[in-house]
Amino acid sequence: MAARKDNKGRQLRKGEFQRKSDGKYVYGYTDPNGVRRYIYSKDLKTLREREDRLVRDQLDGLDVYVAGSADLNFLFDRYMSTKSELRETTYVNYVYMYDHFVRDGFGKKKIREVKYSDVLQFYHDLLNKKGLQINTVENIHTILHPMFQLAVRDGLIRNNPSDCVMAELRKKTGNKKGIRHALTLEQQRAFMNYIAQSPVFVGWHSFFTVLLGTGCRIGEVVGLRWEDVDLEKRTISINHAMSYYPRRNDTYKCEFKVSLPKTDAGIRMLPMMQQVYDALKEEYERQLEEGFSEAVVDGMSGFIFTNRFGTIHNPQAVNRAIKRIYEAHNAEEIVKAKNEHRDPVIIPHFSCHHLRHTFCTRFCENETNVKVIQSIMGHASIETTMDIYAEVTEMTKKEALDNLSANLDVF
């Protein structure tokens, strides 16, 4: 079959032709939905430039995206390509959450086919079938909701199908926030006393004293350097955090990385409690004799807390240490309490972030100025502080009435 030519004798490519009526050049193609489409131009050069651009768009997936036949996985990748301002740790966390809980299932749904009920059912399945906590589902929602919003702004869908889903989910599950519960004062004392008296775990004493005495995030404490501490003025400067996460290009290998605190409010100056001062002073004097850390991360050195290998603590290793400590304590406490004919003080399962929550709870029990609490904790939103404060206030009200009942003899 002879190739088509235009009125100037130039050979036309497959899909190209020239209209006899007005001499315009036309290129016809089939879009991803099977619809026949055409692009037009008055000259062949411009037409072919548009053809080349169309091919590039198809290779990039844009044609599929614009046609609405792309799936959520494509939308996620496109959304992430627009988030150049994300901190490295946040970027990796988004990718981890999406890849583990969305990509191989819900992520294969076509963007235009997703309805409100689909999102709600997906979240219910994460809670009931996957056994996730409401906080984890909330984290997944913080990824999906702006993804759908991007599709709304691009004109692919009219409404965001994830709008109001979390409010409905909390109403149905009866779980409003999924707040972590702090250790009780008795449990906190038992934990710290056991570490101080244990020849196996005593090396953790100063580390956990700082965690429980400052309310810092685990990344802020593992990254703490001697130059961040002023023993004379008794202050601690929280100006960075240490993260341990999979590399962006190789998720099977993890590494430490220096980053800014979680929020701008996280950059703060903390006065030292006496117990924190004593722990840091003792640690400094010990390192004067035994040597200081030689670990270097992103050019930073002089870290206060290191493990037996001389590297800074991996947060997951801290959680494993916590588990070993409370399990050893509970085993000994059960036997001891039985011999002393009393109820044992059992320390529940908890992670290092519970220690931050525990500090905040103790603080709320003794301080009424919520703005001061927010500043010390480095909360970006007062609502985060108020959630904990309100929970503590409820317990305080009950204790106050119990005390009133015990002390008043008027009924």
C-alpha positions, 0 to 999 in steps of 0.5 A: 500500500502506497504511503499517503502524501500531502499536497506538497508531495511530502510523505505522511506518517501512519495516522497522519492525513491532510484534509482536502477541504481546508488543507489542515493536517490531522493526526488520529489516535486511540486514547486509553479508553478506546475513544478515537481522537484527533489533533489538528494543525495548519502546518506539518511541522507543528502537527508533528511537534504535537505528536511528539508531545503526545507520545511523551505524555503517553510514555509519562502516563499523563494521557492515561491520567487525563483520560481518568483511567489511571489507578490510585498508584499512578495518582500517588506517584504523581502526587509525590512528584509534586512534594519536593518540599517534604523532609526526607523522613516524611517522604520515606514514611509516606512511601512506606505507609502507601506501599505496605497498606495501599499499593497492592490492593486499594491502590489498583482501583481506577481514580474515577471509580472510587466512591466514598463508601469504597474509602470507608470500607477500605479503612474498616478493613484496615481496622478489622482485618489488618488489625491496624490502630485508628492512629495508623489509619489516620496516617494513611488518610493524610496521604490519600486525602490530598491525593484525591484533592489533587485529582479534584483540582486536575478536573478528573473527579468532581468531589473528594471521596475521602472527605469526612470519612475519618469522622464517620469512622471514629463515630462508628468505632467509638474511637475519637483519637486513639490516644496513647495512655501514659504510665501511672506514677506507680508504674513509672517509679517501678520502671525507673527504680528497677533500672537503677537497681539492676546490674543488667540494665543500669546503663540505661538509667541516664538515657531514660531519665532524660527521656522521662524528664524532658518529654523529648521525642526519641529522635531528639534524645538519640541525637542529643550532643554535648554541645546542645547541653549547657550544664552551667545554665542547666538548659538543653537546646533541641535544634535537630532530630535523628532519624533511622529509616530506609533509604529512599532508593534502597528500602532494604537498607536503613541509615541515620539521618540528621533532620529538623525536629518534627515541626518548627515548634519542635525547635526549643530551649528546655530548662533541666529538671534536677534529676535530668541535670544529675543524670547528664552531669554523671554521664559527662563525668563518666565519659571524661574518664572512659572517653567520648563518642566518636560517632559521626552522622551527617557531619555531627559528632559528640553524641551523648548516648551511644550503644556498646558498639559506639553508635547512636541508639536505633529507636527500635533497639530502644523499644526492644530494651524497654520490652526486656526491662518491663518483662524482667521486672514483671517476672520478678515483681510477681514472685516478690509480691506473692511473698509479701502478700500484696498485689504486684505492680505490673508494667504494661507493654509500652514504647519509647513514645509512651515516655513522652506521653507520660512526661506530658501527663505528669506535667499536666497534673502539675501545671495549669498553663497550657501554653507553657506545656505546649512550648515545652512539649514542642507541639505545633498545635495547641489541640495536641496539648489540650487532648492530653490535658483534657484527659488528665483533667478528667482523671483529676476531677474524679480524684478530687471528688473522691478526696472530697467524699473521704474528707467531708462528713456531712452526709 
